[in-house]
Amino acid sequence: MGKFDYAKCPNCGKVAHNRQEVDERFGIRNNDGNLMVQSWCRKCR
């Protein structure tokens, strides 16, 4: 499993199980050239 294939929001518990869901529900950010999944889902942010 890659780092973009799963995410869980620590606030509401929403889960994404593949890269498309991670991108739609959480978003991916660029932190000085290092891609990272947003920790909180879009709704909770």
PQR file with spaces between the fields and no chain letter, atoms N, CA, C, O and H, PARSE charges and radii, in Angstrom:
ATOM       1  N    MET     1       0.852   -1.181    0.000 -0.4000 1.5000
ATOM       2  CA   MET     1       0.000    0.000    0.000 -0.0000 2.0000
ATOM       3  C    MET     1       0.895    1.241    0.000  0.5500 1.7000
ATOM       4  O    MET     1       1.786    1.371    0.840 -0.5500 1.4000
ATOM       5  N    GLY     2       0.652    2.154   -0.950 -0.4000 1.5000
ATOM       6  CA   GLY     2       1.425    3.383   -1.026 -0.0000 2.0000
ATOM       7  C    GLY     2       0.914    4.415   -0.037  0.5500 1.7000
ATOM       8  O    GLY     2      -0.151    4.253    0.559 -0.5500 1.4000
ATOM       9  H    GLY     2      -0.071    2.049   -1.633  0.4000 1.0000
ATOM      10  N    LYS     3       1.682    5.467    0.126 -0.4000 1.5000
ATOM      11  CA   LYS     3       1.303    6.471    1.121 -0.0000 2.0000
ATOM      12  C    LYS     3       0.082    7.302    0.701  0.5500 1.7000
ATOM      13  O    LYS     3      -0.474    8.035    1.519 -0.5500 1.4000
ATOM      14  H    LYS     3       2.547    5.598   -0.358  0.4000 1.0000
ATOM      15  N    PHE     4      -0.338    7.194   -0.564 -0.4000 1.5000
ATOM      16  CA   PHE     4      -1.517    7.921   -1.037 -0.0000 2.0000
ATOM      17  C    PHE     4      -2.730    7.003   -1.191  0.5500 1.7000
ATOM      18  O    PHE     4      -3.749    7.429   -1.734 -0.5500 1.4000
ATOM      19  H    PHE     4       0.113    6.598   -1.228  0.4000 1.0000
ATOM      20  N    ASP     5      -2.645    5.760   -0.729 -0.4000 1.5000
ATOM      21  CA   ASP     5      -3.718    4.790   -0.909 -0.0000 2.0000
ATOM      22  C    ASP     5      -4.647    4.666    0.289  0.5500 1.7000
ATOM      23  O    ASP     5      -5.638    3.939    0.214 -0.5500 1.4000
ATOM      24  H    ASP     5      -1.817    5.414   -0.288  0.4000 1.0000
ATOM      25  N    TYR     6      -4.362    5.349    1.389 -0.4000 1.5000
ATOM      26  CA   TYR     6      -5.201    5.228    2.578 -0.0000 2.0000
ATOM      27  C    TYR     6      -5.054    6.498    3.414  0.5500 1.7000
ATOM      28  O    TYR     6      -3.958    7.035    3.570 -0.5500 1.4000
ATOM      29  H    TYR     6      -3.557    5.940    1.450  0.4000 1.0000
ATOM      30  N    ALA     7      -6.165    6.957    3.938 -0.4000 1.5000
ATOM      31  CA   ALA     7      -6.131    8.088    4.867 -0.0000 2.0000
ATOM      32  C    ALA     7      -7.344    7.986    5.783  0.5500 1.7000
ATOM      33  O    ALA     7      -8.409    7.519    5.379 -0.5500 1.4000
ATOM      34  H    ALA     7      -7.056    6.521    3.812  0.4000 1.0000
ATOM      35  N    LYS     8      -7.164    8.428    7.013 -0.4000 1.5000
ATOM      36  CA   LYS     8      -8.265    8.458    7.976 -0.0000 2.0000
ATOM      37  C    LYS     8      -8.212    9.778    8.723  0.5500 1.7000
ATOM      38  O    LYS     8      -7.169   10.158    9.255 -0.5500 1.4000
ATOM      39  H    LYS     8      -6.299    8.807    7.341  0.4000 1.0000
ATOM      40  N    CYS     9      -9.333   10.473    8.762 -0.4000 1.5000
ATOM      41  CA   CYS     9      -9.414   11.768    9.439 -0.0000 2.0000
ATOM      42  C    CYS     9      -9.424   11.552   10.956  0.5500 1.7000
ATOM      43  O    CYS     9     -10.265   10.815   11.471 -0.5500 1.4000
ATOM      44  H    CYS     9     -10.181   10.165    8.329  0.4000 1.0000
ATOM      45  N    PRO    10      -8.496   12.189   11.671 -0.5600 1.5000
ATOM      46  CA   PRO    10      -8.464   12.035   13.120  0.2800 2.0000
ATOM      47  C    PRO    10      -9.618   12.746   13.828  0.5500 1.7000
ATOM      48  O    PRO    10      -9.868   12.501   15.008 -0.5500 1.4000
ATOM      49  N    ASN    11     -10.316   13.621   13.115 -0.4000 1.5000
ATOM      50  CA   ASN    11     -11.412   14.369   13.722 -0.0000 2.0000
ATOM      51  C    ASN    11     -12.745   13.625   13.614  0.5500 1.7000
ATOM      52  O    ASN    11     -13.429   13.439   14.620 -0.5500 1.4000
ATOM      53  H    ASN    11     -10.112   13.820   12.156  0.4000 1.0000
ATOM      54  N    CYS    12     -13.122   13.196   12.400 -0.4000 1.5000
ATOM      55  CA   CYS    12     -14.431   12.572   12.199 -0.0000 2.0000
ATOM      56  C    CYS    12     -14.366   11.081   11.896  0.5500 1.7000
ATOM      57  O    CYS    12     -15.384   10.391   11.955 -0.5500 1.4000
ATOM      58  H    CYS    12     -12.566   13.347   11.582  0.4000 1.0000
ATOM      59  N    GLY    13     -13.173   10.575   11.570 -0.4000 1.5000
ATOM      60  CA   GLY    13     -13.021    9.152   11.290 -0.0000 2.0000
ATOM      61  C    GLY    13     -13.278    8.748    9.852  0.5500 1.7000
ATOM      62  O    GLY    13     -13.234    7.559    9.537 -0.5500 1.4000
ATOM      63  H    GLY    13     -12.346   11.135   11.521  0.4000 1.0000
ATOM      64  N    LYS    14     -13.549    9.713    8.958 -0.4000 1.5000
ATOM      65  CA   LYS    14     -13.779    9.401    7.549 -0.0000 2.0000
ATOM      66  C    LYS    14     -12.538    8.721    6.978  0.5500 1.7000
ATOM      67  O    LYS    14     -11.411    9.102    7.294 -0.5500 1.4000
ATOM      68  H    LYS    14     -13.585   10.679    9.214  0.4000 1.0000
ATOM      69  N    VAL    15     -12.759    7.692    6.117 -0.4000 1.5000
ATOM      70  CA   VAL    15     -11.663    6.893    5.584 -0.0000 2.0000
ATOM      71  C    VAL    15     -11.682    6.932    4.063  0.5500 1.7000
ATOM      72  O    VAL    15     -12.750    6.954    3.449 -0.5500 1.4000
ATOM      73  H    VAL    15     -13.674    7.382    5.860  0.4000 1.0000
ATOM      74  N    ALA    16     -10.501    6.942    3.457 -0.4000 1.5000
ATOM      75  CA   ALA    16     -10.332    6.820    2.010 -0.0000 2.0000
ATOM      76  C    ALA    16      -9.435    5.616    1.756  0.5500 1.7000
ATOM      77  O    ALA    16      -8.408    5.449    2.414 -0.5500 1.4000
ATOM      78  H    ALA    16      -9.634    6.924    3.955  0.4000 1.0000
ATOM      79  N    HIS    17      -9.834    4.766    0.788 -0.4000 1.5000
ATOM      80  CA   HIS    17      -9.140    3.502    0.564 -0.0000 2.0000
ATOM      81  C    HIS    17      -8.339    3.415   -0.725  0.5500 1.7000
ATOM      82  O    HIS    17      -7.761    2.365   -1.006 -0.5500 1.4000
ATOM      83  H    HIS    17     -10.668    4.902    0.254  0.4000 1.0000
ATOM      84  N    ASN    18      -8.282    4.477   -1.517 -0.4000 1.5000
ATOM      85  CA   ASN    18      -7.443    4.478   -2.723 -0.0000 2.0000
ATOM      86  C    ASN    18      -7.048    5.911   -3.053  0.5500 1.7000
ATOM      87  O    ASN    18      -7.543    6.855   -2.436 -0.5500 1.4000
ATOM      88  H    ASN    18      -8.752    5.329   -1.288  0.4000 1.0000
ATOM      89  N    ARG    19      -6.158    6.071   -4.026 -0.4000 1.5000
ATOM      90  CA   ARG    19      -5.618    7.401   -4.306 -0.0000 2.0000
ATOM      91  C    ARG    19      -6.704    8.385   -4.746  0.5500 1.7000
ATOM      92  O    ARG    19      -6.654    9.557   -4.374 -0.5500 1.4000
ATOM      93  H    ARG    19      -5.757    5.304   -4.527  0.4000 1.0000
ATOM      94  N    GLN    20      -7.674    7.933   -5.524 -0.4000 1.5000
ATOM      95  CA   GLN    20      -8.739    8.824   -5.977 -0.0000 2.0000
ATOM      96  C    GLN    20      -9.550    9.330   -4.787  0.5500 1.7000
ATOM      97  O    GLN    20      -9.832   10.524   -4.691 -0.5500 1.4000
ATOM      98  H    GLN    20      -7.714    6.980   -5.826  0.4000 1.0000
ATOM      99  N    GLU    21      -9.928    8.427   -3.880 -0.4000 1.5000
ATOM     100  CA   GLU    21     -10.686    8.836   -2.698 -0.0000 2.0000
ATOM     101  C    GLU    21      -9.861    9.759   -1.809  0.5500 1.7000
ATOM     102  O    GLU    21     -10.386   10.735   -1.273 -0.5500 1.4000
ATOM     103  H    GLU    21      -9.699    7.457   -3.957  0.4000 1.0000
ATOM     104  N    VAL    22      -8.568    9.455   -1.647 -0.4000 1.5000
ATOM     105  CA   VAL    22      -7.696   10.309   -0.837 -0.0000 2.0000
ATOM     106  C    VAL    22      -7.667   11.712   -1.419  0.5500 1.7000
ATOM     107  O    VAL    22      -7.785   12.694   -0.686 -0.5500 1.4000
ATOM     108  H    VAL    22      -8.142    8.662   -2.082  0.4000 1.0000
ATOM     109  N    ASP    23      -7.509   11.809   -2.733 -0.4000 1.5000
ATOM     110  CA   ASP    23      -7.445   13.133   -3.380 -0.0000 2.0000
ATOM     111  C    ASP    23      -8.765   13.876   -3.241  0.5500 1.7000
ATOM     112  O    ASP    23      -8.769   15.076   -2.967 -0.5500 1.4000
ATOM     113  H    ASP    23      -7.413   11.011   -3.328  0.4000 1.0000
ATOM     114  N    GLU    24      -9.895   13.179   -3.426 -0.4000 1.5000
ATOM     115  CA   GLU    24     -11.212   13.821   -3.353 -0.0000 2.0000
ATOM     116  C    GLU    24     -11.587   14.220   -1.925  0.5500 1.7000
ATOM     117  O    GLU    24     -12.088   15.323   -1.705 -0.5500 1.4000
ATOM     118  H    GLU    24      -9.891   12.204   -3.649  0.4000 1.0000
ATOM     119  N    ARG    25     -11.350   13.330   -0.949 -0.4000 1.5000
ATOM     120  CA   ARG    25     -11.834   13.543    0.417 -0.0000 2.0000
ATOM     121  C    ARG    25     -10.846   14.297    1.308  0.5500 1.7000
ATOM     122  O    ARG    25     -11.255   14.974    2.251 -0.5500 1.4000
ATOM     123  H    ARG    25     -10.943   12.434   -1.128  0.4000 1.0000
ATOM     124  N    PHE    26      -9.546   14.183    1.014 -0.4000 1.5000
ATOM     125  CA   PHE    26      -8.545   14.793    1.882 -0.0000 2.0000
ATOM     126  C    PHE    26      -7.700   15.850    1.167  0.5500 1.7000
ATOM     127  O    PHE    26      -7.504   16.946    1.692 -0.5500 1.4000
ATOM     128  H    PHE    26      -9.214   13.634    0.248  0.4000 1.0000
ATOM     129  N    GLY    27      -7.210   15.532   -0.006 -0.4000 1.5000
ATOM     130  CA   GLY    27      -6.330   16.426   -0.739 -0.0000 2.0000
ATOM     131  C    GLY    27      -4.875   16.060   -0.483  0.5500 1.7000
ATOM     132  O    GLY    27      -4.527   15.486    0.549 -0.5500 1.4000
ATOM     133  H    GLY    27      -7.369   14.641   -0.432  0.4000 1.0000
ATOM     134  N    ILE    28      -4.046   16.404   -1.443 -0.4000 1.5000
ATOM     135  CA   ILE    28      -2.612   16.147   -1.355 -0.0000 2.0000
ATOM     136  C    ILE    28      -1.909   17.488   -1.435  0.5500 1.7000
ATOM     137  O    ILE    28      -2.197   18.294   -2.320 -0.5500 1.4000
ATOM     138  H    ILE    28      -4.329   16.870   -2.282  0.4000 1.0000
ATOM     139  N    ARG    29      -0.989   17.730   -0.513 -0.4000 1.5000
ATOM     140  CA   ARG    29      -0.301   19.025   -0.491 -0.0000 2.0000
ATOM     141  C    ARG    29       1.174   18.850   -0.805  0.5500 1.7000
ATOM     142  O    ARG    29       1.748   17.780   -0.603 -0.5500 1.4000
ATOM     143  H    ARG    29      -0.756   17.075    0.206  0.4000 1.0000
ATOM     144  N    ASN    30       1.768   19.910   -1.299 -0.4000 1.5000
ATOM     145  CA   ASN    30       3.179   19.934   -1.626 -0.0000 2.0000
ATOM     146  C    ASN    30       3.891   20.730   -0.543  0.5500 1.7000
ATOM     147  O    ASN    30       3.695   21.939   -0.422 -0.5500 1.4000
ATOM     148  H    ASN    30       1.302   20.779   -1.463  0.4000 1.0000
ATOM     149  N    ASN    31       4.711   20.056    0.236 -0.4000 1.5000
ATOM     150  CA   ASN    31       5.443   20.684    1.333 -0.0000 2.0000
ATOM     151  C    ASN    31       6.923   20.726    0.966  0.5500 1.7000
ATOM     152  O    ASN    31       7.661   19.777    1.234 -0.5500 1.4000
ATOM     153  H    ASN    31       4.870   19.074    0.138  0.4000 1.0000
ATOM     154  N    ASP    32       7.349   21.812    0.362 -0.4000 1.5000
ATOM     155  CA   ASP    32       8.743   21.969   -0.098 -0.0000 2.0000
ATOM     156  C    ASP    32       9.186   20.829   -0.996  0.5500 1.7000
ATOM     157  O    ASP    32      10.279   20.291   -0.821 -0.5500 1.4000
ATOM     158  H    ASP    32       6.750   22.583    0.144  0.4000 1.0000
ATOM     159  N    GLY    33       8.341   20.453   -1.964 -0.4000 1.5000
ATOM     160  CA   GLY    33       8.675   19.401   -2.914 -0.0000 2.0000
ATOM     161  C    GLY    33       8.349   17.998   -2.433  0.5500 1.7000
ATOM     162  O    GLY    33       8.532   17.037   -3.180 -0.5500 1.4000
ATOM     163  H    GLY    33       7.453   20.891   -2.106  0.4000 1.0000
ATOM     164  N    ASN    34       7.869   17.860   -1.200 -0.4000 1.5000
ATOM     165  CA   ASN    34       7.516   16.566   -0.640 -0.0000 2.0000
ATOM     166  C    ASN    34       5.990   16.452   -0.599  0.5500 1.7000
ATOM     167  O    ASN    34       5.340   17.177    0.155 -0.5500 1.4000
ATOM     168  H    ASN    34       7.721   18.641   -0.594  0.4000 1.0000
ATOM     169  N    LEU    35       5.411   15.551   -1.400 -0.4000 1.5000
ATOM     170  CA   LEU    35       3.961   15.395   -1.436 -0.0000 2.0000
ATOM     171  C    LEU    35       3.475   14.659   -0.196  0.5500 1.7000
ATOM     172  O    LEU    35       4.055   13.653    0.214 -0.5500 1.4000
ATOM     173  H    LEU    35       5.939   14.963   -2.013  0.4000 1.0000
ATOM     174  N    MET    36       2.394   15.180    0.398 -0.4000 1.5000
ATOM     175  CA   MET    36       1.836   14.608    1.621 -0.0000 2.0000
ATOM     176  C    MET    36       0.321   14.645    1.553  0.5500 1.7000
ATOM     177  O    MET    36      -0.250   15.544    0.936 -0.5500 1.4000
ATOM     178  H    MET    36       1.923   15.997    0.065  0.4000 1.0000
ATOM     179  N    VAL    37      -0.332   13.683    2.176 -0.4000 1.5000
ATOM     180  CA   VAL    37      -1.789   13.677    2.284 -0.0000 2.0000
ATOM     181  C    VAL    37      -2.173   14.614    3.425  0.5500 1.7000
ATOM     182  O    VAL    37      -1.559   14.586    4.492 -0.5500 1.4000
ATOM     183  H    VAL    37       0.133   12.953    2.677  0.4000 1.0000
ATOM     184  N    GLN    38      -3.192   15.445    3.197 -0.4000 1.5000
ATOM     185  CA   GLN    38      -3.708   16.287    4.270 -0.0000 2.0000
ATOM     186  C    GLN    38      -4.216   15.366    5.378  0.5500 1.7000
ATOM     187  O    GLN    38      -4.872   14.366    5.085 -0.5500 1.4000
ATOM     188  H    GLN    38      -3.690   15.468    2.330  0.4000 1.0000
ATOM     189  N    SER    39      -3.937   15.671    6.610 -0.4000 1.5000
ATOM     190  CA   SER    39      -4.333   14.774    7.697 -0.0000 2.0000
ATOM     191  C    SER    39      -5.838   14.829    7.981  0.5500 1.7000
ATOM     192  O    SER    39      -6.441   13.789    8.245 -0.5500 1.4000
ATOM     193  H    SER    39      -3.405   16.484    6.847  0.4000 1.0000
ATOM     194  N    TRP    40      -6.449   15.996    7.936 -0.4000 1.5000
ATOM     195  CA   TRP    40      -7.894   16.132    8.169 -0.0000 2.0000
ATOM     196  C    TRP    40      -8.612   16.160    6.819  0.5500 1.7000
ATOM     197  O    TRP    40      -8.080   16.682    5.839 -0.5500 1.4000
ATOM     198  H    TRP    40      -5.958   16.841    7.722  0.4000 1.0000
ATOM     199  N    CYS    41      -9.821   15.597    6.771 -0.4000 1.5000
ATOM     200  CA   CYS    41     -10.606   15.612    5.536 -0.0000 2.0000
ATOM     201  C    CYS    41     -11.023   17.054    5.198  0.5500 1.7000
ATOM     202  O    CYS    41     -10.936   17.954    6.034 -0.5500 1.4000
ATOM     203  H    CYS    41     -10.254   15.173    7.566  0.4000 1.0000
ATOM     204  N    ARG    42     -11.468   17.242    3.977 -0.4000 1.5000
ATOM     205  CA   ARG    42     -11.839   18.583    3.516 -0.0000 2.0000
ATOM     206  C    ARG    42     -12.973   19.183    4.351  0.5500 1.7000
ATOM     207  O    ARG    42     -12.965   20.384    4.624 -0.5500 1.4000
ATOM     208  H    ARG    42     -11.539   16.511    3.299  0.4000 1.0000
ATOM     209  N    LYS    43     -13.955   18.357    4.763 -0.4000 1.5000
ATOM     210  CA   LYS    43     -15.081   18.867    5.552 -0.0000 2.0000
ATOM     211  C    LYS    43     -14.636   19.373    6.918  0.5500 1.7000
ATOM     212  O    LYS    43     -15.108   20.413    7.375 -0.5500 1.4000
ATOM     213  H    LYS    43     -13.961   17.382    4.541  0.4000 1.0000
ATOM     214  N    CYS    44     -13.738   18.652    7.570 -0.4000 1.5000
ATOM     215  CA   CYS    44     -13.296   19.034    8.918 -0.0000 2.0000
ATOM     216  C    CYS    44     -12.344   20.231    8.902  0.5500 1.7000
ATOM     217  O    CYS    44     -12.270   20.979    9.877 -0.5500 1.4000
ATOM     218  H    CYS    44     -13.355   17.807    7.198  0.4000 1.0000
ATOM     219  N    ARG    45     -11.627   20.409    7.812 -0.4000 1.5000
ATOM     220  CA   ARG    45     -10.745   21.571    7.732 -0.0000 2.0000
ATOM     221  C    ARG    45     -11.570   22.819    7.579  0.5500 1.7000
ATOM     222  O    ARG    45     -11.018   23.917    7.494 -0.5500 1.4000
ATOM     223  H    ARG    45     -11.687   19.801    7.020  0.4000 1.0000
